[in-house]
């Protein structure tokens, strides 16, 4: 299981064994603590367990939840033991110890549970299917979806002939993610640091990247490791979105419709774009040649609102599986509240002020859901916050509010413990920030921004809610809570990151537009025509965005990085996670592929995570531009910099850099084969 094991690197079987363990452990956790499935049925009676809601096939909920829960448990265990092996016991190859202990104990434990259950003559299978015909159609649908996701993930991120290719629309986000992966698979990043701001703590949720790096360590090629867990995460989330849609609307077609709407966003951008170019007489030519996202609101051309988000923020889908699990469980509470016979204000008054509205309904499951959410904080913090916001909305219309409070408390405590461990300097700062990215911060201005950005998608619910029954209206209102949060609160220096909360709400709200489309379709010719027009309005901008994704990530629009260059290998062999290297402001290249700790990588990544990049950039400029060797020595010693990389013709923050003072101060220890890159050692080892 060493890095030099080329055979393991070729087959990656240990990675498959690891993922299988996650599924097996997750199966037990999901059955026992989340869904409370009883295994006490006697096999000889021929009776099997069932868990169905409204005639649904529960497997599309259970197995994604099992994958996420098992992956959380197993991967946190591997991380914890690896951390102890490195930090406490000073072992080399700490991931070896983490993996061998967890896999051995995990398979022994799971095997023991199955054997004990079998020996006691208890059923070890669950029956999750209620309608075999519906199951077959759903299985085909999800199989096609899985093939599509596998294709698109490799389309934008893959390795060929030793070169890692990342498409133009995604490589910016992949730079910090791949650096973090490589810091584990090629380095021993314990205690964990942020590679683009080394020598400090880690403020960015990194566990999904740790999982990918660990799978590479276990023998999977990096692109296969990252793409495989990304497909499992996104496919799992879409399965659960489908299941939620069927449960909320009672219509299987609404589940499929929600999945389709998920991929193709609503917006006004395409209509305005087309109108402008129709007037200019070049619409067809521009549609064929354009490779940039269209948009007329702030940063919309970044792809903030389309499917590209799920291609470059792979860990978001994993977090949303956890959120879906919590929502599915708490829908029991919402449905119980809806069954009360009071109407109007009397019903709402009872949901707020009666004893039944507050008393515990299932404290055990509430605690389990809270721990599950809390353990996800360093997988995707935005998903956890978004999920808690939706649960807060659920709680408003439900009985059992103390259950919601217990879930929130458990999630917050787990999150704070992790934050205390990982974040040593600063962290999230909670502040009021009205209007998000709207230029006009007035209420009409914000509503107009929403219309420009999403068309009728969000504002249409103001009218649609009037025609829904009480239960659907309650769920719809809860799904809007993350949008309200995005337009009122800031947690980071970069307000753009609030777009994730809007995207989370958008994903769940597709359920209701799919429901509206189906209801219209059943209204005769007029209804069908209205459904077609509405479907076009809801998808045309997203469809064109998807075309841009394909064009902006094709062979002519990719960034290539040699995976095992001479520079990468030298850095791997000579630097470890305790070494800090000063480099140009690199994004993704041969240096980041070594998983080393850079003093100041591409600043946007670290700045948006909350690091003081302005200070480090100013120090780096002084080191690279000063003519005095003593100043170089003073600054590198002050900052704890161990190596300085100089690249021929480089600039830093648009300042021309010089090498003479660095060369006078420190010995040259590396020169690249082409002579362009030189590394100087600034500390004694």
C-alpha angles and dihedrals in degrees: 000000000000127000090251094058097111094176091058090047089057101049105029092200093145088060090055090049088052094051091047089054089052090054094048094047090044091052090059095043093048094046096045106035110018108035099017095223112183118231095183097101115119115243094215091059090063090229117138130195117258131194114179137149120203091343094304127152099246096197090085088062101036102051098047088048090048091050092051096043093046093046090051093050098042097042095047088051092051091048093049095049092044090051091052092046091054104035103032105027097030093226124166116231093027092178088063091063094042093052099041094049096044096043093046094046093040097053091042091051096046091045091050092051093050092046093049092049091048093048090052089055093244128147114261096186131078124211107221099162122095102165117030094194092054090045092056092052091046092048091053091047093051093043090056089046091051092052091049093049092047090051096047094045091054091041091065099032126030145127122238126173092349095308123114111220122199123180121243094248094055112025094088091065093039091060097075092033096054091043089055092047092051091047086067103033095043099022140032103248097185121160083032120245133180106255094214090054104029126183092045137075129285117257098167122084102256110165096101087055089047089055092052091046091049091051089052088050088052091056108275117129109250097247092047092049095048096041096045096055090040091056092046090050098047094040090049092051093049091049089054092044087054091049093049091050092052092048095047098042102026089228124111091201089060088062092055091043092052090053091051093048089049091066098044115050128212120242147130096239097096094050092051092042092050093046092052094050094043086059090047091049095231104094098123093046093048092047089055098044104035115105099171130090113255125228143132101208125081112299093345087132088065088073093250094152107037140075090278087082090068092047096055099030096051094163092062092075091051090054090049091058087061090048092050090051090054093046093049091052095045093048083079087064093046092049091049090053091048092055092069110108099222117108137212119346092354090061092048092047090055091049090056109033110025124098090238090056092061109030120102117268099180113354093174095060091041089057092047091052091049093051090047091053093043093052088055094061095098092041094058118340094186091058091052092050091045091049093050090049091054091046088052087057091048090050092055091064099033141082117236097055091165087064089057090047091051091050092050092046093050091047093049094047092050090047093048092050091053091045090052090051099045107028114063101159120048121311138185116353117206114218139154113253116169124204103020106216097344111125091210106056095193118108092253088047092053092048090050089050090053090051092049092046101041108012111218094338099103105018091047089069090069087071100028093058090066091065099047127094119251097265095050091044090053093051092044091053091050092051089057094058095088089054091054089049092050091054096046111033136053123196101170138038089256112067089192090078088070087077087085091068090052090048091050091053090044092055093055096040091060084079092070097045089050087052091050092050092052093047091051091048089060093055099085128253094327092049093048091051090049090048091053092049091047092047090053091049091049097047115022096089091047092048090055090046088055091052088053090051090056094047096042092053101042125114093284094049106054137107114225126204125184105235101208108024123158089257093051092049093048092051092048092051098044107032131058133184092278091061120089119204126197111218139158113280093283122185108186120342144114092303096054089046087065090061093231125156110257120203092218120000123172099332101218093068094054096036094054089050091056105264124139097245094160092067095048092045090055091050092047091051090054093049093048097043107035118106091208121093092198091058090051090052093047094050097044091049091047093051098039093241113167102182136024121206118203122192122198111260094004128160129197120207086347091303119127109244129219131204105197098087091046091049091049092050102045142024121259109244104170139029121181120238092255092044094237097113128052129178126204124199111231100181138043116251 
